[in-house]
Amino acid sequence: MFKTIIKNVFYSIAAFSLLAMPAYAKVTLKNPLKKEFENPAQAIGVVIKAVMGIVGSIALAMFIYGGLLWLTSGGNPDRIKKGKDILMWAIIGLVVIFVSYNLVSLIITTVAK
């Protein structure tokens, strides 16, 4: 019983300390993009370019995986088909991503003007 009371008091003090801490601390937030933008379209463009870099890396990984699967198939028709399918879908995905990027880029430049 006594241990439970001590534990509850300790948890209460810890919770109050954590909740009261921001009141005493001075917090300054820095711009994570490290640039000043004139309009939101520029910020959106930077984010889209970052996402495109990630998507390109994933596509490269899928090309490597599909190629390795095809090369290491050992004549197994199921693995050859799986490797070709992965390569085909990676190409289709890249085409869809690039078309959507160009469409969004066109819309943003049109709206920004």
Gaussian input, Z-matrix of N, CA and C with variables (Angstrom, degrees):
# hf/3-21g

backbone

0 1
 N
 C     1     B1
 C     2     B2     1     A1
 N     3     B3     2     A2     1     D1
 C     4     B4     3     A3     2     D2
 C     5     B5     4     A4     3     D3
 N     6     B6     5     A5     4     D4
 C     7     B7     6     A6     5     D5
 C     8     B8     7     A7     6     D6
 N     9     B9     8     A8     7     D7
 C    10    B10     9     A9     8     D8
 C    11    B11    10    A10     9     D9
 N    12    B12    11    A11    10    D10
 C    13    B13    12    A12    11    D11
 C    14    B14    13    A13    12    D12
 N    15    B15    14    A14    13    D13
 C    16    B16    15    A15    14    D14
 C    17    B17    16    A16    15    D15
 N    18    B18    17    A17    16    D16
 C    19    B19    18    A18    17    D17
 C    20    B20    19    A19    18    D18
 N    21    B21    20    A20    19    D19
 C    22    B22    21    A21    20    D20
 C    23    B23    22    A22    21    D21
 N    24    B24    23    A23    22    D22
 C    25    B25    24    A24    23    D23
 C    26    B26    25    A25    24    D24
 N    27    B27    26    A26    25    D25
 C    28    B28    27    A27    26    D26
 C    29    B29    28    A28    27    D27
 N    30    B30    29    A29    28    D28
 C    31    B31    30    A30    29    D29
 C    32    B32    31    A31    30    D30
 N    33    B33    32    A32    31    D31
 C    34    B34    33    A33    32    D32
 C    35    B35    34    A34    33    D33
 N    36    B36    35    A35    34    D34
 C    37    B37    36    A36    35    D35
 C    38    B38    37    A37    36    D36
 N    39    B39    38    A38    37    D37
 C    40    B40    39    A39    38    D38
 C    41    B41    40    A40    39    D39
 N    42    B42    41    A41    40    D40
 C    43    B43    42    A42    41    D41
 C    44    B44    43    A43    42    D42
 N    45    B45    44    A44    43    D43
 C    46    B46    45    A45    44    D44
 C    47    B47    46    A46    45    D45
 N    48    B48    47    A47    46    D46
 C    49    B49    48    A48    47    D47
 C    50    B50    49    A49    48    D48
 N    51    B51    50    A50    49    D49
 C    52    B52    51    A51    50    D50
 C    53    B53    52    A52    51    D51
 N    54    B54    53    A53    52    D52
 C    55    B55    54    A54    53    D53
 C    56    B56    55    A55    54    D54
 N    57    B57    56    A56    55    D55
 C    58    B58    57    A57    56    D56
 C    59    B59    58    A58    57    D57
 N    60    B60    59    A59    58    D58
 C    61    B61    60    A60    59    D59
 C    62    B62    61    A61    60    D60
 N    63    B63    62    A62    61    D61
 C    64    B64    63    A63    62    D62
 C    65    B65    64    A64    63    D63
 N    66    B66    65    A65    64    D64
 C    67    B67    66    A66    65    D65
 C    68    B68    67    A67    66    D66
 N    69    B69    68    A68    67    D67
 C    70    B70    69    A69    68    D68
 C    71    B71    70    A70    69    D69
 N    72    B72    71    A71    70    D70
 C    73    B73    72    A72    71    D71
 C    74    B74    73    A73    72    D72
 N    75    B75    74    A74    73    D73
 C    76    B76    75    A75    74    D74
 C    77    B77    76    A76    75    D75
 N    78    B78    77    A77    76    D76
 C    79    B79    78    A78    77    D77
 C    80    B80    79    A79    78    D78
 N    81    B81    80    A80    79    D79
 C    82    B82    81    A81    80    D80
 C    83    B83    82    A82    81    D81
 N    84    B84    83    A83    82    D82
 C    85    B85    84    A84    83    D83
 C    86    B86    85    A85    84    D84
 N    87    B87    86    A86    85    D85
 C    88    B88    87    A87    86    D86
 C    89    B89    88    A88    87    D87
 N    90    B90    89    A89    88    D88
 C    91    B91    90    A90    89    D89
 C    92    B92    91    A91    90    D90
 N    93    B93    92    A92    91    D91
 C    94    B94    93    A93    92    D92
 C    95    B95    94    A94    93    D93
 N    96    B96    95    A95    94    D94
 C    97    B97    96    A96    95    D95
 C    98    B98    97    A97    96    D96
 N    99    B99    98    A98    97    D97
 C   100   B100    99    A99    98    D98
 C   101   B101   100   A100    99    D99
 N   102   B102   101   A101   100   D100
 C   103   B103   102   A102   101   D101
 C   104   B104   103   A103   102   D102
 N   105   B105   104   A104   103   D103
 C   106   B106   105   A105   104   D104
 C   107   B107   106   A106   105   D105
 N   108   B108   107   A107   106   D106
 C   109   B109   108   A108   107   D107
 C   110   B110   109   A109   108   D108
 N   111   B111   110   A110   109   D109
 C   112   B112   111   A111   110   D110
 C   113   B113   112   A112   111   D111
 N   114   B114   113   A113   112   D112
 C   115   B115   114   A114   113   D113
 C   116   B116   115   A115   114   D114
 N   117   B117   116   A116   115   D115
 C   118   B118   117   A117   116   D116
 C   119   B119   118   A118   117   D117
 N   120   B120   119   A119   118   D118
 C   121   B121   120   A120   119   D119
 C   122   B122   121   A121   120   D120
 N   123   B123   122   A122   121   D121
 C   124   B124   123   A123   122   D122
 C   125   B125   124   A124   123   D123
 N   126   B126   125   A125   124   D124
 C   127   B127   126   A126   125   D125
 C   128   B128   127   A127   126   D126
 N   129   B129   128   A128   127   D127
 C   130   B130   129   A129   128   D128
 C   131   B131   130   A130   129   D129
 N   132   B132   131   A131   130   D130
 C   133   B133   132   A132   131   D131
 C   134   B134   133   A133   132   D132
 N   135   B135   134   A134   133   D133
 C   136   B136   135   A135   134   D134
 C   137   B137   136   A136   135   D135
 N   138   B138   137   A137   136   D136
 C   139   B139   138   A138   137   D137
 C   140   B140   139   A139   138   D138
 N   141   B141   140   A140   139   D139
 C   142   B142   141   A141   140   D140
 C   143   B143   142   A142   141   D141
 N   144   B144   143   A143   142   D142
 C   145   B145   144   A144   143   D143
 C   146   B146   145   A145   144   D144
 N   147   B147   146   A146   145   D145
 C   148   B148   147   A147   146   D146
 C   149   B149   148   A148   147   D147
 N   150   B150   149   A149   148   D148
 C   151   B151   150   A150   149   D149
 C   152   B152   151   A151   150   D150
 N   153   B153   152   A152   151   D151
 C   154   B154   153   A153   152   D152
 C   155   B155   154   A154   153   D153
 N   156   B156   155   A155   154   D154
 C   157   B157   156   A156   155   D155
 C   158   B158   157   A157   156   D156
 N   159   B159   158   A158   157   D157
 C   160   B160   159   A159   158   D158
 C   161   B161   160   A160   159   D159
 N   162   B162   161   A161   160   D160
 C   163   B163   162   A162   161   D161
 C   164   B164   163   A163   162   D162
 N   165   B165   164   A164   163   D163
 C   166   B166   165   A165   164   D164
 C   167   B167   166   A166   165   D165
 N   168   B168   167   A167   166   D166
 C   169   B169   168   A168   167   D167
 C   170   B170   169   A169   168   D168
 N   171   B171   170   A170   169   D169
 C   172   B172   171   A171   170   D170
 C   173   B173   172   A172   171   D171
 N   174   B174   173   A173   172   D172
 C   175   B175   174   A174   173   D173
 C   176   B176   175   A175   174   D174
 N   177   B177   176   A176   175   D175
 C   178   B178   177   A177   176   D176
 C   179   B179   178   A178   177   D177
 N   180   B180   179   A179   178   D178
 C   181   B181   180   A180   179   D179
 C   182   B182   181   A181   180   D180
 N   183   B183   182   A182   181   D181
 C   184   B184   183   A183   182   D182
 C   185   B185   184   A184   183   D183
 N   186   B186   185   A185   184   D184
 C   187   B187   186   A186   185   D185
 C   188   B188   187   A187   186   D186
 N   189   B189   188   A188   187   D187
 C   190   B190   189   A189   188   D188
 C   191   B191   190   A190   189   D189
 N   192   B192   191   A191   190   D190
 C   193   B193   192   A192   191   D191
 C   194   B194   193   A193   192   D192
 N   195   B195   194   A194   193   D193
 C   196   B196   195   A195   194   D194
 C   197   B197   196   A196   195   D195
 N   198   B198   197   A197   196   D196
 C   199   B199   198   A198   197   D197
 C   200   B200   199   A199   198   D198
 N   201   B201   200   A200   199   D199
 C   202   B202   201   A201   200   D200
 C   203   B203   202   A202   201   D201
 N   204   B204   203   A203   202   D202
 C   205   B205   204   A204   203   D203
 C   206   B206   205   A205   204   D204
 N   207   B207   206   A206   205   D205
 C   208   B208   207   A207   206   D206
 C   209   B209   208   A208   207   D207
 N   210   B210   209   A209   208   D208
 C   211   B211   210   A210   209   D209
 C   212   B212   211   A211   210   D210
 N   213   B213   212   A212   211   D211
 C   214   B214   213   A213   212   D212
 C   215   B215   214   A214   213   D213
 N   216   B216   215   A215   214   D214
 C   217   B217   216   A216   215   D215
 C   218   B218   217   A217   216   D216
 N   219   B219   218   A218   217   D217
 C   220   B220   219   A219   218   D218
 C   221   B221   220   A220   219   D219
 N   222   B222   221   A221   220   D220
 C   223   B223   222   A222   221   D221
 C   224   B224   223   A223   222   D222
 N   225   B225   224   A224   223   D223
 C   226   B226   225   A225   224   D224
 C   227   B227   226   A226   225   D225
 N   228   B228   227   A227   226   D226
 C   229   B229   228   A228   227   D227
 C   230   B230   229   A229   228   D228
 N   231   B231   230   A230   229   D229
 C   232   B232   231   A231   230   D230
 C   233   B233   232   A232   231   D231
 N   234   B234   233   A233   232   D232
 C   235   B235   234   A234   233   D233
 C   236   B236   235   A235   234   D234
 N   237   B237   236   A236   235   D235
 C   238   B238   237   A237   236   D236
 C   239   B239   238   A238   237   D237
 N   240   B240   239   A239   238   D238
 C   241   B241   240   A240   239   D239
 C   242   B242   241   A241   240   D240
 N   243   B243   242   A242   241   D241
 C   244   B244   243   A243   242   D242
 C   245   B245   244   A244   243   D243
 N   246   B246   245   A245   244   D244
 C   247   B247   246   A246   245   D245
 C   248   B248   247   A247   246   D246
 N   249   B249   248   A248   247   D247
 C   250   B250   249   A249   248   D248
 C   251   B251   250   A250   249   D249
 N   252   B252   251   A251   250   D250
 C   253   B253   252   A252   251   D251
 C   254   B254   253   A253   252   D252
 N   255   B255   254   A254   253   D253
 C   256   B256   255   A255   254   D254
 C   257   B257   256   A256   255   D255
 N   258   B258   257   A257   256   D256
 C   259   B259   258   A258   257   D257
 C   260   B260   259   A259   258   D258
 N   261   B261   260   A260   259   D259
 C   262   B262   261   A261   260   D260
 C   263   B263   262   A262   261   D261
 N   264   B264   263   A263   262   D262
 C   265   B265   264   A264   263   D263
 C   266   B266   265   A265   264   D264
 N   267   B267   266   A266   265   D265
 C   268   B268   267   A267   266   D266
 C   269   B269   268   A268   267   D267
 N   270   B270   269   A269   268   D268
 C   271   B271   270   A270   269   D269
 C   272   B272   271   A271   270   D270
 N   273   B273   272   A272   271   D271
 C   274   B274   273   A273   272   D272
 C   275   B275   274   A274   273   D273
 N   276   B276   275   A275   274   D274
 C   277   B277   276   A276   275   D275
 C   278   B278   277   A277   276   D276
 N   279   B279   278   A278   277   D277
 C   280   B280   279   A279   278   D278
 C   281   B281   280   A280   279   D279
 N   282   B282   281   A281   280   D280
 C   283   B283   282   A282   281   D281
 C   284   B284   283   A283   282   D282
 N   285   B285   284   A284   283   D283
 C   286   B286   285   A285   284   D284
 C   287   B287   286   A286   285   D285
 N   288   B288   287   A287   286   D286
 C   289   B289   288   A288   287   D287
 C   290   B290   289   A289   288   D288
 N   291   B291   290   A290   289   D289
 C   292   B292   291   A291   290   D290
 C   293   B293   292   A292   291   D291
 N   294   B294   293   A293   292   D292
 C   295   B295   294   A294   293   D293
 C   296   B296   295   A295   294   D294
 N   297   B297   296   A296   295   D295
 C   298   B298   297   A297   296   D296
 C   299   B299   298   A298   297   D297
 N   300   B300   299   A299   298   D298
 C   301   B301   300   A300   299   D299
 C   302   B302   301   A301   300   D300
 N   303   B303   302   A302   301   D301
 C   304   B304   303   A303   302   D302
 C   305   B305   304   A304   303   D303
 N   306   B306   305   A305   304   D304
 C   307   B307   306   A306   305   D305
 C   308   B308   307   A307   306   D306
 N   309   B309   308   A308   307   D307
 C   310   B310   309   A309   308   D308
 C   311   B311   310   A310   309   D309
 N   312   B312   311   A311   310   D310
 C   313   B313   312   A312   311   D311
 C   314   B314   313   A313   312   D312
 N   315   B315   314   A314   313   D313
 C   316   B316   315   A315   314   D314
 C   317   B317   316   A316   315   D315
 N   318   B318   317   A317   316   D316
 C   319   B319   318   A318   317   D317
 C   320   B320   319   A319   318   D318
 N   321   B321   320   A320   319   D319
 C   322   B322   321   A321   320   D320
 C   323   B323   322   A322   321   D321
 N   324   B324   323   A323   322   D322
 C   325   B325   324   A324   323   D323
 C   326   B326   325   A325   324   D324
 N   327   B327   326   A326   325   D325
 C   328   B328   327   A327   326   D326
 C   329   B329   328   A328   327   D327
 N   330   B330   329   A329   328   D328
 C   331   B331   330   A330   329   D329
 C   332   B332   331   A331   330   D330
 N   333   B333   332   A332   331   D331
 C   334   B334   333   A333   332   D332
 C   335   B335   334   A334   333   D333
 N   336   B336   335   A335   334   D334
 C   337   B337   336   A336   335   D335
 C   338   B338   337   A337   336   D336

   B1=1.4505
   B2=1.5336
   B3=1.3384
   B4=1.4513
   B5=1.5308
   B6=1.3613
   B7=1.4567
   B8=1.5286
   B9=1.3037
   B10=1.4628
   B11=1.5225
   B12=1.3191
   B13=1.4650
   B14=1.5254
   B15=1.3332
   B16=1.4672
   B17=1.5258
   B18=1.3440
   B19=1.4533
   B20=1.5315
   B21=1.3198
   B22=1.4701
   B23=1.5259
   B24=1.3065
   B25=1.4636
   B26=1.5253
   B27=1.3299
   B28=1.4582
   B29=1.5270
   B30=1.3379
   B31=1.4677
   B32=1.5283
   B33=1.3100
   B34=1.4626
   B35=1.5241
   B36=1.3290
   B37=1.4653
   B38=1.5208
   B39=1.3259
   B40=1.4674
   B41=1.5275
   B42=1.3215
   B43=1.4639
   B44=1.5284
   B45=1.3281
   B46=1.4567
   B47=1.5256
   B48=1.3269
   B49=1.4681
   B50=1.5222
   B51=1.3140
   B52=1.4602
   B53=1.5225
   B54=1.3219
   B55=1.4636
   B56=1.5188
   B57=1.3226
   B58=1.4565
   B59=1.5162
   B60=1.3161
   B61=1.4585
   B62=1.5325
   B63=1.3251
   B64=1.4708
   B65=1.5295
   B66=1.3186
   B67=1.4601
   B68=1.5266
   B69=1.3138
   B70=1.4526
   B71=1.5237
   B72=1.2906
   B73=1.4614
   B74=1.5247
   B75=1.3183
   B76=1.4542
   B77=1.5243
   B78=1.3097
   B79=1.4600
   B80=1.5205
   B81=1.3176
   B82=1.4596
   B83=1.5173
   B84=1.2981
   B85=1.4498
   B86=1.5211
   B87=1.3229
   B88=1.4542
   B89=1.5206
   B90=1.3027
   B91=1.4507
   B92=1.5245
   B93=1.3493
   B94=1.4593
   B95=1.5300
   B96=1.3141
   B97=1.4618
   B98=1.5191
   B99=1.3327
   B100=1.4654
   B101=1.5256
   B102=1.3040
   B103=1.4554
   B104=1.5168
   B105=1.2830
   B106=1.4539
   B107=1.5180
   B108=1.2978
   B109=1.4546
   B110=1.5148
   B111=1.3169
   B112=1.4565
   B113=1.5202
   B114=1.3297
   B115=1.4555
   B116=1.5256
   B117=1.3266
   B118=1.4679
   B119=1.5285
   B120=1.3194
   B121=1.4617
   B122=1.5291
   B123=1.3223
   B124=1.4624
   B125=1.5291
   B126=1.3274
   B127=1.4640
   B128=1.5195
   B129=1.3178
   B130=1.4597
   B131=1.5215
   B132=1.3286
   B133=1.4543
   B134=1.5188
   B135=1.3309
   B136=1.4674
   B137=1.5269
   B138=1.3192
   B139=1.4653
   B140=1.5208
   B141=1.3309
   B142=1.4659
   B143=1.5202
   B144=1.3176
   B145=1.4680
   B146=1.5278
   B147=1.3167
   B148=1.4671
   B149=1.5269
   B150=1.3178
   B151=1.4695
   B152=1.5259
   B153=1.3275
   B154=1.4691
   B155=1.5302
   B156=1.3075
   B157=1.4544
   B158=1.5232
   B159=1.3237
   B160=1.4630
   B161=1.5248
   B162=1.3335
   B163=1.4681
   B164=1.5271
   B165=1.3222
   B166=1.4555
   B167=1.5199
   B168=1.3209
   B169=1.4627
   B170=1.5238
   B171=1.3177
   B172=1.4621
   B173=1.5263
   B174=1.3310
   B175=1.4649
   B176=1.5199
   B177=1.3278
   B178=1.4560
   B179=1.5280
   B180=1.3193
   B181=1.4630
   B182=1.5295
   B183=1.3349
   B184=1.4715
   B185=1.5240
   B186=1.3302
   B187=1.4643
   B188=1.5332
   B189=1.3013
   B190=1.4633
   B191=1.5270
   B192=1.3362
   B193=1.4554
   B194=1.5297
   B195=1.3325
   B196=1.4611
   B197=1.5137
   B198=1.3217
   B199=1.4581
   B200=1.5174
   B201=1.3316
   B202=1.4618
   B203=1.5238
   B204=1.3137
   B205=1.4564
   B206=1.5203
   B207=1.3118
   B208=1.4571
   B209=1.5347
   B210=1.3291
   B211=1.4684
   B212=1.5310
   B213=1.3130
   B214=1.4631
   B215=1.5173
   B216=1.3257
   B217=1.4584
   B218=1.5263
   B219=1.3033
   B220=1.4563
   B221=1.5134
   B222=1.3137
   B223=1.4564
   B224=1.5129
   B225=1.3265
   B226=1.4611
   B227=1.5293
   B228=1.3431
   B229=1.4661
   B230=1.5309
   B231=1.3362
   B232=1.4683
   B233=1.5266
   B234=1.3303
   B235=1.4728
   B236=1.5215
   B237=1.3317
   B238=1.4710
   B239=1.5215
   B240=1.3427
   B241=1.4675
   B242=1.5305
   B243=1.3355
   B244=1.4674
   B245=1.5274
   B246=1.3415
   B247=1.4621
   B248=1.5136
   B249=1.3474
   B250=1.4696
   B251=1.5177
   B252=1.3413
   B253=1.4675
   B254=1.5275
   B255=1.3223
   B256=1.4664
   B257=1.5253
   B258=1.3229
   B259=1.4699
   B260=1.5263
   B261=1.3425
   B262=1.4641
   B263=1.5354
   B264=1.3412
   B265=1.4557
   B266=1.5273
   B267=1.3229
   B268=1.4707
   B269=1.5206
   B270=1.3362
   B271=1.4713
   B272=1.5177
   B273=1.3356
   B274=1.4732
   B275=1.5257
   B276=1.3282
   B277=1.4608
   B278=1.5112
   B279=1.3389
   B280=1.4691
   B281=1.5224
   B282=1.3277
   B283=1.4676
   B284=1.5243
   B285=1.3299
   B286=1.4746
   B287=1.5233
   B288=1.3255
   B289=1.4661
   B290=1.5284
   B291=1.3507
   B292=1.4631
   B293=1.5212
   B294=1.3264
   B295=1.4665
   B296=1.5275
   B297=1.3272
   B298=1.4690
   B299=1.5233
   B300=1.3417
   B301=1.4626
   B302=1.5263
   B303=1.3337
   B304=1.4615
   B305=1.5190
   B306=1.3200
   B307=1.4637
   B308=1.5286
   B309=1.3231
   B310=1.4707
   B311=1.5274
   B312=1.3176
   B313=1.4553
   B314=1.5244
   B315=1.3307
   B316=1.4511
   B317=1.5254
   B318=1.3060
   B319=1.4758
   B320=1.5237
   B321=1.3303
   B322=1.4694
   B323=1.5198
   B324=1.3368
   B325=1.4672
   B326=1.5260
   B327=1.3220
   B328=1.4620
   B329=1.5250
   B330=1.3076
   B331=1.4658
   B332=1.5213
   B333=1.3274
   B334=1.4604
   B335=1.5241
   B336=1.3085
   B337=1.4673
   B338=1.4888
   A1=110.40
   A2=115.84
   A3=120.25
   A4=110.88
   A5=117.17
   A6=121.33
   A7=110.73
   A8=117.25
   A9=121.39
   A10=110.66
   A11=117.57
   A12=121.22
   A13=109.75
   A14=117.26
   A15=121.12
   A16=109.57
   A17=117.02
   A18=120.81
   A19=110.10
   A20=117.87
   A21=121.07
   A22=111.32
   A23=117.85
   A24=121.20
   A25=109.73
   A26=117.10
   A27=120.84
   A28=110.77
   A29=116.93
   A30=120.17
   A31=112.07
   A32=117.35
   A33=120.77
   A34=111.21
   A35=116.67
   A36=120.54
   A37=110.33
   A38=117.26
   A39=120.69
   A40=110.83
   A41=117.38
   A42=120.74
   A43=110.54
   A44=117.31
   A45=120.04
   A46=111.10
   A47=116.30
   A48=119.94
   A49=110.77
   A50=116.66
   A51=119.76
   A52=111.75
   A53=116.87
   A54=119.53
   A55=111.92
   A56=117.86
   A57=121.10
   A58=112.40
   A59=118.37
   A60=121.88
   A61=113.05
   A62=120.33
   A63=118.75
   A64=113.43
   A65=118.10
   A66=120.29
   A67=111.29
   A68=117.54
   A69=121.18
   A70=113.54
   A71=116.82
   A72=120.42
   A73=109.84
   A74=115.52
   A75=120.64
   A76=107.66
   A77=115.61
   A78=120.52
   A79=108.85
   A80=115.97
   A81=120.66
   A82=107.44
   A83=115.54
   A84=120.68
   A85=109.78
   A86=115.38
   A87=120.17
   A88=108.95
   A89=115.24
   A90=121.11
   A91=108.90
   A92=118.94
   A93=119.46
   A94=113.26
   A95=117.59
   A96=120.71
   A97=112.21
   A98=117.26
   A99=124.64
   A100=113.26
   A101=116.74
   A102=121.06
   A103=108.36
   A104=114.66
   A105=119.93
   A106=107.65
   A107=116.86
   A108=121.08
   A109=110.00
   A110=114.42
   A111=119.79
   A112=111.18
   A113=116.73
   A114=120.13
   A115=109.08
   A116=117.01
   A117=120.33
   A118=113.13
   A119=118.08
   A120=120.63
   A121=111.05
   A122=117.30
   A123=119.78
   A124=110.83
   A125=116.62
   A126=120.19
   A127=110.73
   A128=116.59
   A129=120.61
   A130=109.94
   A131=117.20
   A132=120.91
   A133=112.14
   A134=117.46
   A135=121.09
   A136=110.26
   A137=116.48
   A138=120.26
   A139=110.52
   A140=116.95
   A141=120.52
   A142=110.44
   A143=117.99
   A144=120.14
   A145=111.18
   A146=117.40
   A147=120.39
   A148=110.48
   A149=116.10
   A150=120.15
   A151=110.07
   A152=117.08
   A153=120.26
   A154=111.04
   A155=117.91
   A156=120.83
   A157=111.88
   A158=116.02
   A159=120.53
   A160=110.43
   A161=116.66
   A162=120.82
   A163=110.49
   A164=117.36
   A165=120.82
   A166=111.45
   A167=116.67
   A168=120.16
   A169=111.55
   A170=116.64
   A171=120.36
   A172=110.37
   A173=117.19
   A174=120.51
   A175=110.59
   A176=117.49
   A177=120.70
   A178=111.01
   A179=116.63
   A180=120.56
   A181=111.15
   A182=116.67
   A183=119.32
   A184=111.16
   A185=117.59
   A186=120.28
   A187=110.45
   A188=116.75
   A189=120.43
   A190=110.42
   A191=117.01
   A192=120.74
   A193=111.32
   A194=116.90
   A195=120.19
   A196=111.73
   A197=117.68
   A198=121.38
   A199=112.07
   A200=116.90
   A201=119.57
   A202=111.66
   A203=115.93
   A204=119.73
   A205=110.91
   A206=115.92
   A207=121.07
   A208=110.49
   A209=116.27
   A210=120.00
   A211=113.28
   A212=117.09
   A213=120.20
   A214=112.59
   A215=117.03
   A216=120.18
   A217=112.29
   A218=117.42
   A219=120.55
   A220=112.67
   A221=117.41
   A222=121.16
   A223=113.90
   A224=118.25
   A225=122.01
   A226=108.92
   A227=118.16
   A228=119.76
   A229=114.06
   A230=117.28
   A231=119.27
   A232=111.14
   A233=116.20
   A234=119.34
   A235=111.31
   A236=117.60
   A237=120.42
   A238=109.40
   A239=116.51
   A240=120.47
   A241=110.73
   A242=117.07
   A243=120.09
   A244=110.93
   A245=117.24
   A246=120.71
   A247=112.05
   A248=117.02
   A249=120.40
   A250=111.18
   A251=116.62
   A252=119.71
   A253=111.66
   A254=116.20
   A255=119.14
   A256=110.35
   A257=117.24
   A258=120.74
   A259=111.12
   A260=116.81
   A261=120.63
   A262=110.73
   A263=116.91
   A264=119.59
   A265=112.08
   A266=117.60
   A267=120.11
   A268=110.02
   A269=117.20
   A270=120.94
   A271=110.27
   A272=117.00
   A273=120.61
   A274=109.90
   A275=117.52
   A276=120.70
   A277=112.33
   A278=117.15
   A279=120.25
   A280=111.54
   A281=117.02
   A282=120.09
   A283=110.09
   A284=117.24
   A285=120.65
   A286=110.52
   A287=117.39
   A288=120.98
   A289=111.00
   A290=117.43
   A291=119.64
   A292=112.10
   A293=117.47
   A294=120.03
   A295=109.96
   A296=117.08
   A297=119.06
   A298=111.15
   A299=118.00
   A300=120.66
   A301=110.56
   A302=116.61
   A303=119.33
   A304=111.70
   A305=117.47
   A306=120.93
   A307=111.01
   A308=116.31
   A309=119.75
   A310=110.38
   A311=117.44
   A312=121.17
   A313=111.38
   A314=115.98
   A315=119.89
   A316=112.05
   A317=116.30
   A318=120.74
   A319=110.40
   A320=117.53
   A321=120.10
   A322=110.79
   A323=117.65
   A324=118.97
   A325=110.83
   A326=117.65
   A327=120.31
   A328=110.72
   A329=117.86
   A330=122.00
   A331=110.58
   A332=118.17
   A333=121.77
   A334=112.05
   A335=118.46
   A336=120.42
   A337=112.91
   D1=-47.59
   D2=-178.77
   D3=-65.90
   D4=-37.40
   D5=178.46
   D6=-64.71
   D7=-37.70
   D8=179.14
   D9=-65.31
   D10=-40.93
   D11=179.21
   D12=-64.90
   D13=-45.06
   D14=179.44
   D15=-61.85
   D16=-43.32
   D17=-179.09
   D18=-63.41
   D19=-42.66
   D20=179.07
   D21=-64.70
   D22=-40.10
   D23=178.00
   D24=-64.85
   D25=-44.03
   D26=178.58
   D27=-60.07
   D28=-47.59
   D29=178.99
   D30=-63.05
   D31=-36.23
   D32=178.29
   D33=-65.96
   D34=-43.49
   D35=178.72
   D36=-65.48
   D37=-41.77
   D38=179.29
   D39=-64.00
   D40=-43.05
   D41=-179.94
   D42=-65.80
   D43=-42.61
   D44=178.70
   D45=-63.88
   D46=-39.85
   D47=179.32
   D48=-62.95
   D49=-43.41
   D50=179.84
   D51=-67.66
   D52=-35.50
   D53=179.66
   D54=-75.63
   D55=-32.89
   D56=-177.95
   D57=-84.48
   D58=-16.96
   D59=-175.93
   D60=-59.21
   D61=-43.68
   D62=-179.21
   D63=-62.37
   D64=-23.13
   D65=179.56
   D66=-68.56
   D67=-26.95
   D68=-178.07
   D69=-98.73
   D70=-14.94
   D71=-177.15
   D72=-95.20
   D73=140.49
   D74=175.34
   D75=-95.10
   D76=119.43
   D77=-175.65
   D78=-111.38
   D79=128.48
   D80=173.54
   D81=-120.94
   D82=129.88
   D83=179.74
   D84=-99.05
   D85=134.02
   D86=177.87
   D87=-99.14
   D88=153.55
   D89=178.16
   D90=-70.23
   D91=116.79
   D92=-177.54
   D93=-69.64
   D94=-19.49
   D95=-179.79
   D96=-85.43
   D97=-11.44
   D98=176.46
   D99=57.50
   D100=27.92
   D101=176.70
   D102=-142.90
   D103=154.80
   D104=172.24
   D105=-101.54
   D106=129.38
   D107=-177.02
   D108=-108.91
   D109=143.34
   D110=179.25
   D111=-77.63
   D112=-32.81
   D113=-179.86
   D114=-146.36
   D115=165.32
   D116=-178.31
   D117=-63.95
   D118=-24.86
   D119=-178.89
   D120=-62.62
   D121=-35.42
   D122=178.45
   D123=-67.33
   D124=-41.29
   D125=178.56
   D126=-64.65
   D127=-40.89
   D128=178.26
   D129=-63.88
   D130=-38.87
   D131=178.19
   D132=-61.88
   D133=-40.60
   D134=178.93
   D135=-65.18
   D136=-42.01
   D137=179.33
   D138=-65.14
   D139=-42.87
   D140=-179.77
   D141=-63.83
   D142=-39.71
   D143=178.46
   D144=-65.06
   D145=-36.99
   D146=177.25
   D147=-65.51
   D148=-42.64
   D149=178.70
   D150=-64.67
   D151=-37.51
   D152=178.27
   D153=-63.44
   D154=-36.10
   D155=176.21
   D156=-63.69
   D157=-41.26
   D158=178.06
   D159=-66.09
   D160=-43.88
   D161=179.82
   D162=-63.66
   D163=-38.83
   D164=177.59
   D165=-63.09
   D166=-38.85
   D167=177.64
   D168=-65.98
   D169=-40.59
   D170=177.67
   D171=-65.23
   D172=-40.95
   D173=178.41
   D174=-63.18
   D175=-41.80
   D176=177.07
   D177=-60.08
   D178=-43.08
   D179=178.13
   D180=-62.31
   D181=-38.71
   D182=179.26
   D183=-69.26
   D184=-36.83
   D185=175.96
   D186=-62.88
   D187=-43.90
   D188=179.33
   D189=-64.47
   D190=-44.21
   D191=-179.59
   D192=-63.69
   D193=-46.31
   D194=179.04
   D195=-63.21
   D196=-41.64
   D197=178.61
   D198=-65.00
   D199=-43.27
   D200=178.06
   D201=-65.02
   D202=-38.64
   D203=178.37
   D204=-62.87
   D205=-41.91
   D206=179.24
   D207=-67.45
   D208=-45.31
   D209=-177.96
   D210=-67.59
   D211=-32.55
   D212=-178.17
   D213=-96.63
   D214=16.46
   D215=-177.24
   D216=-69.26
   D217=-28.69
   D218=179.97
   D219=66.68
   D220=28.36
   D221=179.23
   D222=86.23
   D223=-0.61
   D224=178.45
   D225=-71.21
   D226=115.25
   D227=-175.45
   D228=-62.87
   D229=-29.42
   D230=179.38
   D231=-67.89
   D232=-42.27
   D233=179.49
   D234=-71.01
   D235=-35.50
   D236=176.58
   D237=-62.16
   D238=-45.53
   D239=179.56
   D240=-63.82
   D241=-40.85
   D242=179.23
   D243=-63.87
   D244=-42.88
   D245=177.97
   D246=-63.14
   D247=-43.66
   D248=178.17
   D249=-64.37
   D250=-40.03
   D251=178.96
   D252=-63.73
   D253=-40.73
   D254=178.45
   D255=-62.99
   D256=-44.10
   D257=178.23
   D258=-62.67
   D259=-43.10
   D260=-179.10
   D261=-63.44
   D262=-45.61
   D263=-178.92
   D264=-69.77
   D265=-29.88
   D266=175.11
   D267=-66.08
   D268=-40.79
   D269=177.74
   D270=-65.26
   D271=-45.93
   D272=179.31
   D273=-61.38
   D274=-41.80
   D275=178.51
   D276=-62.55
   D277=-41.50
   D278=177.63
   D279=-64.24
   D280=-41.00
   D281=178.34
   D282=-62.11
   D283=-44.80
   D284=179.22
   D285=-62.87
   D286=-42.83
   D287=-179.74
   D288=-63.77
   D289=-44.90
   D290=-178.82
   D291=-67.70
   D292=-37.62
   D293=177.29
   D294=-65.84
   D295=-43.39
   D296=179.08
   D297=-66.49
   D298=-36.82
   D299=176.99
   D300=-62.07
   D301=-45.48
   D302=179.41
   D303=-65.25
   D304=-36.69
   D305=178.06
   D306=-66.19
   D307=-45.93
   D308=178.81
   D309=-65.39
   D310=-40.37
   D311=177.77
   D312=-60.93
   D313=-42.89
   D314=177.16
   D315=-62.17
   D316=-44.15
   D317=179.90
   D318=-64.13
   D319=-43.77
   D320=-177.51
   D321=-66.56
   D322=-42.55
   D323=179.63
   D324=-67.62
   D325=-33.02
   D326=177.65
   D327=-69.17
   D328=-42.39
   D329=-179.47
   D330=-70.86
   D331=-35.46
   D332=-176.29
   D333=-70.44
   D334=-22.23
   D335=-178.25
   D336=-79.80

